[in-house]
Amino acid sequence: MKKIQLIYPLLLAIYPSLFLFTSNFSEASGASFYPVVLASLIVTALLYGLFFLFIRDFKKSALYLFPFLVIFFAMGHISFDFVDRFWEVGPLLVRIKEKLHLEVSDVTLWAWPQFLLFGICYFFFVKYLRKIKQETLDRFTQALFVVSFLLIIFQAIDLANSLWLKGGESGQSRKKLEVKASANSLFATTVNLPDIYYIIPDGHPRADVLAKYHKFDNSKFIAGLEDMGFFVAKNSYSNYAATFLSITSSLNMRYINYFAERNGQRSRHTLNVYNELWDNEVFKFLHAKGYTNYHLQNSWMGAKTNRYADIELPCIEEEKKDDIFLNLFINSTMLYLFLTNDIAHDIAKCHMKGIEQLSQLYKIPGPKFVSAHLRPPHPPFVFDRDGNFIENDLYTDNTEGPKVRAWFHFDMFVDQMVFVDKQLSELAANIIANTPNGAIIIFQSDHGARIVSNTSSNDFRQARHANFTAIYHPDKTKLFDDNITPVNIFRIIFNHYLGGNFEILPNKIYYSEYGHPFDFSEMNF
């Protein structure tokens, strides 16, 4: 019995880190999950030893450490979730910063009072523990042991299920696209194939949404693209509201609602969706046609790497800071108070290097397909309108969760978008002018912007799906209409240029929340 009593205090101390990490595993990179969790458990064990060194009691050491670890590992979740639910505190924080001339982010300013509150609560908790009798302490510790043990068992099952879904592929749910050659295609042979650039500015809204909610007129940017020969859709919508769902659907040229049945409608496991994003049908079709597939890396999980690409274009040398799980770890814990601006700086460097690489690819001979997900204009806001790095940005990492408060800084969002739009215009002009065989350029955002906090409102859902779509192709015939959705873009291009015979699918829109990404509701706007 005494040996068991030595084990369960340590179990209590380890549980907070294990629970919080495995609960987010579906959004994390498996390659980075294990070392970060191992490091957290080592730190937990060391802290437990330090507490025991001073207290000399296994049970009390665990009980003292437990709330401290919960505060440390949950502070990012609690802080961001509170700001998200009560986002009206944003204007108040701005006024406080201006009054006191503080150079800190809104989130950091909001977190420090919470940190102080947690510290006061912890002080009284410890004071209470020192007064209770040993018999009561034993019952309290035993109850926590039972709860923690059961939760760890449930979490282990949840994690095993996530790993199983990551590797499993269902032949029934994932049908291969059958393509028949068409004699009417413009380029039925592999001679003089046009380069294809698929560039996704994350969260870029449609022009009418910008005008209505952001009070911004981007007609100059649109007109510039149209002067170059782009078709800019006036009523385009994304098929899905979440980045990983939208891009997976686009690159596989099909609706992916079968994941609701495969994963469970209320499931949060997403790794098998990411596998389908990477091992996609567009890559396979173009590779068979003689194309070289290029993938531009960045720190979002879906773009961090793609082993199915022929060539990966690296992001920045400091790859450890672009690790999606490390970012998740920092933003979930107390560490975000100190480290978020460093990550924002790396995101900015990664973006600039990516644009530079995209502008040089035309020099490489042979037909190319280039897929590039650009994190801006999506938060965090790392650029001003002129492309200068913002030292004290309102940081919110691009992980799937409640950290969405930054969207409501409309001025910062528009400034970053203006800079990105300028880069897109220059990139398009450069590619068109320097590609002898012609180029197909697809600017297509994965979804629109967040414009209100009420996610159940029709305004929110319509704006969220109202994405930006602009397509340039060599012969400039009318291939697309204003109601185009991403699921059909490659079908139309492949039919016209590469001998495809794909059916054009009906345009459908499916909304789902990040908390339950497979609980789809069909929208009619």
C-alpha positions in Angstrom: 0.0 0.0 0.0 2.8 2.4 0.8 4.4 1.8 -2.6 1.2 2.7 -4.3 1.0 5.8 -2.2 4.4 6.8 -3.6 3.2 6.4 -7.1 -0.1 8.3 -7.2 1.3 11.7 -6.2 3.6 11.6 -9.1 0.7 10.6 -11.4 -1.2 13.6 -10.2 1.8 15.8 -11.0 2.2 14.4 -14.5 -1.4 14.4 -15.5 -1.9 18.1 -16.5 0.8 18.1 -19.1 -0.2 14.7 -20.5 -3.9 15.7 -20.7 -3.3 19.1 -22.3 -0.9 17.8 -24.9 -2.9 14.7 -26.0 -6.1 16.8 -26.2 -4.4 18.9 -28.9 -2.7 16.0 -30.7 -5.1 16.0 -33.6 -3.8 19.5 -34.5 -0.2 18.8 -34.0 2.7 17.4 -35.9 3.5 13.8 -34.8 7.2 14.4 -35.4 7.3 17.1 -32.7 4.7 15.7 -30.3 6.9 13.2 -28.6 10.0 15.2 -27.7 7.9 18.1 -26.5 5.8 15.9 -24.3 8.9 14.1 -23.0 10.5 17.4 -22.1 7.3 18.5 -20.3 7.2 15.3 -18.3 10.9 15.6 -17.4 10.3 19.2 -16.2 7.3 18.1 -14.3 9.3 15.3 -12.5 12.0 17.8 -11.7 9.5 20.3 -10.2 8.0 17.5 -8.3 11.4 16.6 -6.8 12.0 20.3 -6.0 8.7 20.6 -4.2 9.4 17.4 -2.3 12.9 18.7 -1.3 11.2 21.5 0.6 8.0 19.9 1.8 9.3 16.3 2.5 5.9 14.8 1.9 4.9 12.9 -1.3 1.2 13.7 -1.1 1.5 17.4 -0.2 4.2 17.8 -2.9 1.9 16.4 -5.5 -1.1 18.5 -4.3 1.0 21.7 -4.2 2.4 21.0 -7.7 -0.9 20.0 -9.3 -2.6 23.5 -9.5 0.7 25.1 -10.4 1.0 22.8 -13.4 -2.6 23.3 -14.4 -2.1 27.1 -14.4 1.2 26.8 -16.4 -0.1 24.4 -19.1 -3.6 25.9 -19.3 -3.0 29.6 -19.1 -2.8 30.1 -22.8 -6.0 28.2 -23.4 -7.8 30.1 -20.6 -6.5 33.5 -21.6 -7.3 33.2 -25.4 -10.6 31.6 -24.8 -11.7 34.3 -22.4 -10.6 37.0 -24.8 -12.4 35.2 -27.6 -15.7 34.9 -25.7 -15.6 38.4 -24.4 -13.9 40.2 -27.2 -15.3 43.6 -26.3 -12.3 43.9 -23.9 -10.2 44.6 -27.0 -11.1 48.3 -27.3 -10.6 48.7 -23.5 -7.1 47.2 -23.8 -6.2 49.5 -26.6 -7.2 52.6 -24.5 -5.2 51.3 -21.6 -2.1 50.9 -23.7 -2.5 54.3 -25.2 -3.0 55.9 -21.8 0.0 54.2 -20.2 2.1 54.2 -23.4 2.6 50.5 -23.0 4.4 48.6 -25.9 2.9 45.1 -25.3 0.4 43.1 -27.3 -3.2 43.1 -26.3 -3.1 39.4 -25.3 0.0 39.9 -23.1 -1.6 42.9 -21.4 -4.8 40.9 -20.7 -2.8 37.8 -19.5 -0.8 39.5 -16.7 -3.9 40.3 -14.5 -5.0 36.7 -14.9 -1.5 35.6 -13.9 -1.8 37.7 -10.8 -5.2 36.3 -10.0 -4.0 32.7 -10.4 -1.1 33.5 -8.1 -3.4 34.8 -5.4 -5.7 31.8 -5.7 -2.7 29.5 -5.5 -1.5 31.2 -2.3 -4.8 30.6 -0.6 -4.9 27.0 -1.9 -1.6 26.3 -0.3 -2.6 28.0 2.9 -5.7 25.8 3.0 -3.7 22.6 2.5 -1.4 23.5 5.4 -4.4 23.6 7.8 -6.3 20.5 6.8 -5.8 17.3 8.8 -3.8 14.3 7.6 -6.9 12.1 7.2 -8.6 14.7 5.0 -5.4 15.1 3.0 -5.3 11.4 2.4 -8.9 11.2 1.1 -8.3 14.3 -1.0 -5.2 12.8 -2.6 -6.8 9.4 -3.2 -9.8 11.0 -4.9 -7.5 13.0 -7.2 -5.6 9.8 -7.9 -8.7 7.9 -9.1 -9.9 10.8 -11.2 -6.4 11.4 -12.8 -5.9 7.7 -13.5 -9.3 7.4 -15.2 -8.7 10.5 -17.3 -5.3 9.3 -18.4 -6.8 6.0 -19.5 -9.5 7.8 -21.5 -6.9 10.2 -23.0 -4.7 7.3 -23.9 -7.6 5.7 -25.8 -8.3 9.0 -27.5 -4.6 9.4 -28.5 -4.5 5.8 -29.8 -7.6 6.5 -31.9 -6.0 9.6 -33.3 -2.9 7.6 -34.3 -5.0 4.9 -35.9 -7.0 7.5 -37.9 -3.7 9.0 -39.0 -2.5 5.9 -40.7 -5.7 4.4 -41.8 -7.0 4.8 -45.3 -10.4 3.5 -46.5 -10.8 2.4 -50.1 -14.5 3.0 -49.8 -14.3 6.5 -48.5 -11.5 7.6 -50.8 -12.2 6.8 -54.3 -9.6 7.4 -57.0 -10.4 9.8 -59.7 -10.7 8.2 -63.1 -9.5 10.5 -65.9 -10.0 9.8 -69.6 -8.1 11.6 -72.3 -9.9 14.2 -74.3 -9.1 15.1 -77.9 -10.5 18.6 -77.4 -8.0 19.7 -74.8 -5.8 22.7 -75.7 -2.6 20.8 -74.6 -3.4 17.1 -75.1 0.3 16.3 -75.3 3.2 17.0 -72.9 4.7 19.6 -75.2 4.6 23.2 -74.2 2.7 22.6 -71.0 1.9 25.7 -69.0 3.3 26.2 -65.5 0.6 26.2 -62.8 0.9 28.3 -59.7 -1.7 27.6 -56.9 -1.2 30.3 -54.3 -3.5 30.5 -51.3 -3.5 33.8 -49.3 -5.0 32.5 -46.1 -8.2 34.2 -45.0 -8.3 36.8 -47.9 -11.9 38.1 -48.1 -13.9 38.8 -51.2 -14.1 42.5 -52.3 -17.7 43.0 -51.2 -17.0 41.7 -47.7 -14.0 44.1 -47.4 -16.2 47.0 -48.5 -19.1 46.2 -46.1 -17.4 45.2 -42.9 -13.8 46.5 -43.2 -14.8 49.7 -45.0 -12.0 49.2 -47.4 -12.1 49.5 -51.2 -9.7 47.1 -52.9 -10.9 47.8 -56.4 -7.5 49.1 -57.5 -6.0 45.7 -56.7 -8.8 43.9 -58.5 -8.5 46.2 -61.6 -4.8 45.6 -61.7 -5.3 41.9 -61.9 -8.0 42.2 -64.5 -5.7 44.4 -66.6 -3.2 41.6 -66.6 -5.8 39.2 -67.9 -7.1 37.7 -64.6 -10.6 36.6 -64.1 -11.7 37.8 -60.7 -14.9 36.1 -59.3 -17.4 38.4 -57.8 -19.5 35.8 -56.0 -17.0 33.0 -55.1 -17.4 30.9 -52.0 -15.1 28.4 -50.3 -16.6 24.9 -50.1 -15.5 24.6 -46.4 -14.9 27.1 -43.6 -11.7 25.6 -42.2 -8.3 25.9 -43.9 -7.4 22.2 -43.7 -10.8 21.1 -45.0 -10.9 23.7 -47.8 -7.4 23.0 -49.2 -7.8 19.2 -48.9 -11.0 19.4 -50.9 -9.5 21.8 -53.5 -6.4 19.6 -54.1 -8.4 16.5 -54.4 -11.1 18.0 -56.5 -14.0 16.5 -54.5 -16.2 17.1 -51.5 -14.8 15.4 -48.4 -17.9 15.0 -46.2 -17.1 11.3 -45.9 -14.8 12.2 -43.1 -17.9 12.9 -41.0 -18.7 9.2 -41.2 -15.2 8.0 -41.1 -13.9 10.0 -38.1 -17.2 10.6 -36.4 -19.4 13.7 -36.8 -18.4 15.1 -33.4 -14.7 14.1 -33.7 -11.8 16.5 -33.5 -9.3 14.1 -35.0 -7.8 15.6 -38.2 -4.6 13.9 -39.0 -6.0 11.6 -41.7 -7.5 14.7 -43.4 -4.0 16.2 -43.5 -2.7 12.9 -45.0 -5.1 13.3 -47.8 -4.2 17.0 -48.2 -0.5 16.0 -48.8 -1.1 12.9 -50.9 -3.6 14.6 -53.2 -5.1 13.9 -56.6 -3.8 17.1 -58.2 -0.2 16.1 -57.5 -0.8 12.6 -58.9 -2.6 13.8 -62.1 0.1 16.4 -62.9 3.0 14.1 -62.1 1.5 11.6 -64.6 1.4 14.4 -67.2 5.1 15.2 -66.8 5.0 18.0 -64.2 7.4 18.6 -61.3 5.4 19.3 -58.1 6.8 22.0 -55.9 5.7 22.6 -52.4 6.4 25.9 -50.5 6.9 25.2 -46.8 5.7 27.4 -43.9 4.8 26.9 -40.2 1.2 25.9 -40.6 0.8 22.1 -40.1 -0.7 21.5 -43.6 2.2 23.3 -45.3 5.1 22.5 -43.0 6.2 19.7 -45.2 4.9 17.4 -47.9 6.9 14.2 -48.6 4.7 13.6 -51.7 6.0 16.7 -53.5 8.9 16.3 -55.9 10.7 19.4 -54.5 10.1 21.2 -51.3 11.0 24.9 -51.0 12.3 25.5 -47.4 10.9 28.2 -45.2 13.6 29.5 -42.8 16.7 27.9 -41.3 15.4 28.0 -37.8 13.0 25.2 -38.4 12.5 24.5 -34.7 10.6 27.8 -34.3 8.3 26.9 -37.2 7.3 23.6 -35.5 3.5 23.5 -35.3 3.5 21.6 -32.1 6.1 23.9 -30.5 3.9 26.8 -31.5 0.9 25.0 -30.0 2.9 24.4 -26.8 3.9 28.0 -26.4 0.4 29.3 -27.1 -1.3 26.9 -24.8 1.0 27.6 -21.8 2.3 30.5 -19.8 5.3 30.7 -22.2 3.3 32.8 -24.7 3.7 35.7 -22.3 7.4 35.8 -23.3 8.0 34.1 -26.6 5.1 34.9 -29.1 6.9 37.9 -30.7 9.8 35.7 -31.6 7.5 33.3 -33.4 5.8 36.2 -35.2 9.2 37.4 -36.4 9.9 34.0 -37.8 6.6 33.9 -39.6 7.4 37.2 -41.2 10.8 36.0 -42.4 9.3 32.8 -43.6 6.7 34.7 -45.7 9.3 37.0 -47.3 11.6 34.1 -48.2 8.6 32.2 -49.7 7.6 35.1 -51.9 11.2 35.5 -53.1 11.4 31.8 -54.0 8.1 31.9 -55.9 9.4 34.9 -58.0 12.4 32.9 -59.1 10.8 29.6 -60.1 10.1 30.7 -63.7 13.9 30.2 -64.3 13.7 26.5 -63.9 12.9 24.6 -67.2 10.1 22.1 -67.5 6.5 22.2 -66.6 5.9 23.0 -62.9 3.1 22.8 -60.5 3.7 25.1 -57.5 1.5 25.0 -54.4 2.0 27.8 -51.9 0.0 28.5 -48.8 0.7 32.0 -47.5 -0.1 32.7 -43.9 -0.7 36.4 -44.3 -3.2 38.1 -44.5 -4.4 35.7 -41.8 -3.3 36.8 -38.2 -0.8 37.1 -36.6 -0.3 40.7 -37.9 3.4 40.8 -38.7 3.4 43.4 -41.4 2.2 46.9 -41.8 0.9 48.3 -45.1 4.5 49.0 -46.3 5.8 45.6 -45.4 7.6 46.7 -42.2 7.7 44.1 -39.4 5.4 44.9 -36.5 7.4 44.5 -33.3 4.5 44.4 -30.8 1.8 42.6 -32.7 -1.4 41.2 -31.4 -0.3 37.6 -31.7 -2.6 34.7 -32.3 -1.0 31.6 -33.8 -2.6 29.8 -36.8 -3.7 26.7 -34.8 -7.2 25.4 -34.8 -8.7 26.6 -31.6 -10.3 29.6 -29.9 -7.5 32.1 -30.6 -9.4 34.3 -33.0 -9.5 37.6 -31.3 -7.0 39.2 -33.6 -9.4 39.1 -36.6 -11.3 42.0 -35.1 -8.4 44.4 -35.4 -9.8 45.4 -38.8 -7.2 48.1 -39.5 -4.2 45.8 -38.8 -5.8 43.1 -41.0 -6.4 45.5 -43.9 -2.8 46.8 -43.6 -1.3 43.4 -43.8 -3.6 42.4 -46.7 -2.7 45.5 -48.7 1.0 44.5 -48.4 0.2 40.9 -49.4 -1.9 42.1 -52.4 1.0 44.2 -53.6 3.2 41.2 -53.5 0.7 39.1 -55.4 0.4 41.7 -58.1 4.1 41.9 -58.6 4.5 38.1 -58.5 1.8 37.6 -61.1 3.3 40.3 -63.4 6.8 38.7 -63.1 5.5 35.1 -63.8 3.4 36.2 -66.9 6.3 38.2 -68.4 8.9 35.5 -68.0 7.1 32.2 -68.8 7.5 31.4 -72.5 5.0 28.5 -72.5 2.4 30.5 -70.6 1.3 30.1 -67.0 -1.8 29.4 -65.1 -2.0 31.4 -61.9 -4.6 30.7 -59.3 -5.0 33.1 -56.4 -7.6 31.4 -54.2 -8.1 32.0 -50.5 -9.1 29.0 -48.4 -11.9 30.9 -46.8 -12.9 34.5 -46.0 -12.4 36.6 -42.9 -14.0 36.6 -39.4 -16.1 39.7 -39.2 -18.2 39.2 -36.0 -17.8 37.0 -32.9 -21.2 35.2 -33.2 -20.3 32.2 -35.3 -23.9 31.1 -35.5 -25.0 34.2 -37.3 -25.7 34.1 -41.0 -23.4 37.2 -41.5 -20.5 35.4 -39.9 -20.9 32.2 -42.0 -21.4 34.0 -45.3 -18.4 36.2 -44.8 -16.3 33.2 -43.6 -17.0 31.4 -46.9 -16.8 34.5 -49.2 -13.3 33.8 -50.4 -11.1 35.7 -52.9 -10.6 33.9 -56.3 -8.6 35.3 -59.2 -7.4 33.0 -62.1 -5.1 33.8 -65.0 -4.7 31.3 -67.9 -2.9 31.7 -71.3 -5.7 31.7 -73.8 -7.9 34.0 -71.7 -11.1 32.3 -72.8 -14.1 32.4 -70.4 -13.7 29.2 -68.4 -15.1 30.3 -65.0 -18.2 32.1 -63.8 -18.6 34.4 -60.8 -20.0 31.6 -58.6 -17.0 29.4 -58.9 -16.0 27.3 -55.8 -12.6 25.7 -55.3 -13.7 22.1 -55.8 -14.1 22.8 -59.6 -11.1 25.0 -60.3 -8.7 22.2 -61.2 -11.4 20.2 -62.9 -12.0 23.0 -65.3 -8.4 23.7 -65.9 -7.4 20.1 -66.4 -10.3 19.6 -68.8 -9.3 22.6 -70.9 -5.6 22.4 -70.9 -4.5 18.8 -70.0 -6.8 16.3 -71.6 -9.0 15.7 -68.6 -12.6 14.7 -68.7 -13.8 15.6 -65.2 -17.4 16.1 -64.4 -18.1 19.7 -63.1 -19.6 19.3 -59.7 -22.5 21.4 -58.3 -21.2 24.2 -56.1 -22.0 23.4 -52.5 -21.0 25.1 -49.3 -20.5 23.3 -46.0 -20.0 25.2 -42.7 -18.5 23.6 -39.6 -16.9 24.8 -36.4 -13.2 24.1 -35.6 -14.4 22.4 -32.4 -16.3 19.9 -34.4 -14.9 20.2 -38.0 -16.9 17.3 -39.4 -20.3 18.4 -38.2 -21.2 19.9 -41.6 -24.2 22.1 -42.3 -25.0 22.9 -45.9 -25.3 26.7 -46.5 -27.4 28.5 -49.1 -26.3 32.1 -49.5 
